[in-house]
């Protein structure tokens, strides 16, 4: 199920909620990072970095992104909570497998 999303991200360098779309739901970064972390996929580090790159000026994630720029409601606790939890999962998984 993750393969089409992974393939699109690798081909375009961008995460989009829908194929061919221009927007990303704010928690999509975290959902993909959870998946990649669970799979032990080498792309997880790149998604982690991208997820941190799209933080808004308050250090939070927003409702939507268009071309990785925040749009919609700012500093959303739901999106931020999912993304923070994914970041922690990634960090703990990475620490447990230092050779990956």
Secondary structure, 3 states (H helix, E strand, C coil): CCHHHHHHHHHHCCCCCCCCCCEEECCHHHHHHHHHHHHCCCCHHHHHHHHHHCCCCCCCCCCEEECCEEECCCCCHHHHHHHHHHHHHHHHHHHHCCCC
